Amino acid sequence: MLLKFVLSNYRSFKESVILDMEACSIKEYSNNVFCSKHGSQPINVLKSIVLMGANSSGKTNLFKGFELMRYIVINSAKETEFTKNYTIEPFLLSTETENEPSLFECTVIVEGITYRYGFKANNKEIQSEWLYMILKRREEPIFLRNKIEFEIVKRFSTEYKNKLNLLTELTRKDALFLSVLSNFNIEFAVQISKWFAHNTIYTEKNLEEAIDFTARMFADPVYKSHLEEIVDKSDLGFTTIERLKNRSDRIYAGVKIYEQDNDHSKSEIRVSHPKFDSRNRKIKDISLELSKMESSGSQKFLALLGPMVKVLVDGGLFWIDDFDAKIHPYIISMIMDLFNSEIYNLKGAQIVAISYNQQILKKLRRDQIVFLNKDLYGASTLSALYVFNPQVPSNALFDKEYLQGSYGGVPKINGVQNSFKEKIN
């Protein structure tokens, strides 16, 4: 479960921004939070957050920052200086930051333990790295790193600590120590790495792989009934989805999710529609090819459906870029309701979505609505509505006030029409 994600000096973010999933002390929509434990202390955690903001305000960059952190955690020990395929991009619009490292940090709850893990890095080396934990009340360090100097701070048995010290010598300057520890089955590192792996990040470029993933899940009895129920309630016109060919291993959101198939050809995805006679009596189901016969909106919905249900059933964090692109507002509202539900969301699933749909604001708490803006110097900022202005009442007309620019997060295009008209004249 994610509590906080901190990002600094990355792409459009100059100063530190915090995506905070810890619920504020407000009372509306109590079903939208989990009751959990932060060490021995109770804590309320948000089930969902919606990011809103003008184009180029930094929403996608926030996603990219988390996706990059996730990738480095999972892969940095496996790659070499010559094989790595990622780039860390600092904030380039200031001489203060262009040559400084970027910062990435997550605070998560895993197996009842709160971990705060982060690092500073550029494209040549990991400049610092740290891991803290909370078991009861106090936060205590596990390890600290300054370039290639390591300190194992937590008290372990002599044998275990010697093993950790040995692994410091196997850690390259451009690899994360946590990633190395995970590769050697150090329990706390494996737990944290698995948490990152269970995050699913959806963007439009994942469409084909995500649809294929959804089709595979329809064949799995663990997920099938959930998928069919949602499809039925979504009024899409079809009832089932199937794959007619197998596909080799695919990478979805940076993690291999399929087993090896003998057939390496591309899968054909088909959906079933009822066929009727002249008296509107159903006579049979016919199978139609999804990519040719269904709308782009239906394809997008199916792409979201499989990963979404997996996160809801198994637990995890679902990141969705351009959530409302091609999707009807009613379906968007339904998806948010599933994550905020006490019935469907039993494993601590969370969702972070980028949206321009102000209608869903009516079902969210003020700390679930997060606005991104960009200042005069090109730097992105981030703030939840309640933090931005605690005086905004819970019964405010968020949708109207948002469009009026009361909270920021909208493009400044005043006077464009008049200016264009003057130039024509």
C-alpha positions, 0 to 999 in steps of 0.5 A: 500500500502506497503512503507517499511518493516523493519526486524531485529534480525530474523532468518538469519537477524542480523542487520536491513534490509529494503524492500523499495517499495518507488521508487527511482528518476530514469526514466526507466519504469515509468508505474511500479510505482504508483503516491500516497501521503505520507501525503500531499507530492507526492510519487512514489511507486513500483508496484513490486519487485523481490528478487534474491539471492543464496540458503540460502541467506535469501529470504524465511526468509524475507517472514517468517518474514513478515508472522509472523508479519502479524500473530501476528498483526491479532491473538495475542489478541485472543491467550493466552500464552498456545494456541499461535502457533508461535515462534520468532527466533532471529539470533542465530549465534552471542552472541550479538543477541541470547537473544535479541528481534526481530524487525518488522516494516511496513510503509503503506498507508491506506485510504490516511493516512501513518502509521508506525507501529512496535514492538520488541518481544521475545517469552515471551513478547512484549518489545516495540511497536509504532504507528506513522502517517502522515496526512500532513507533520510531522510524529506524534506518536499515542501511544508508549509502553515499556513492560506493560507501555503505553502512548497515545500521540496523542490528542484525545477527553477525552472520546476516550483517556479514552477508549484507556487507559482502553484497555491498562489494558486489554493488556497482556504482550505477546499481541500487543496493536494494536491487542487489539484495533482492537478487540474493533473496534478502527478505526485506528487499524482496518484499519491497521489490515485489511491491514495486512489481505489483504496481500496474502502469497503464498508458495508451502504448500498452493498449494491445498488451493490456487487451491480450492480458484481459483476454487471458484473464477471462480463461482464469476462473479466479477472475472470470466472474468478476470480469463478466459482471463488470462487462455485463453492467457496462452495457457494451453489447458483448458478453465474452472475450477470447484469444484464438492464438497464443502469444510468446512472453510479453512485457506489460508495465515493465514486468513479464506477465505471460508464460512461454507459448509454443506459438509465437504469432500474434493473438487474435482477440474476439468478442461474442455478440448475440444474434437475433431473428426477424422477431428479435429472438436470440438464435445464437452468439457470433464472434467478431474480431475486436480490433475491426468491429469494436469502437476504440472506446470499447477496446480501451475499456477492455485494456483497462479491465484485466489489469484493474480486476487483477489489482482489485482481486490481488491487491496493488496499485493501478496507475492510469494515464488519460483515464477518461480518453475514449471512456464514457463518464458513467464507466469512469465513475463505475471504476472509481466506485469499485476502488472506493468500495468496501465490497469489491476492494478487500485487498488494499487496492489503490488507483492513481488516475489522470483525468479531465472529467470534473464529474467524478469530483462529486464522489471524491474527498477533498484530499483525493483531488490533486491539482498540478500547475506549472509556475512562471519558470516552467516548474510543476507543483502538486497539491491536494485540494484540501491542502491547497485550501482547507477552507473549501467546504465539502459540499462545494460545487467542485466541478463548476469551481474547478472549471472557473479556475478556483483551484488552478489546474486549468489552462490559461487561454483568456483572450485567445479568440479576441487576439486571433480576431484582431490579427485577422482584421 
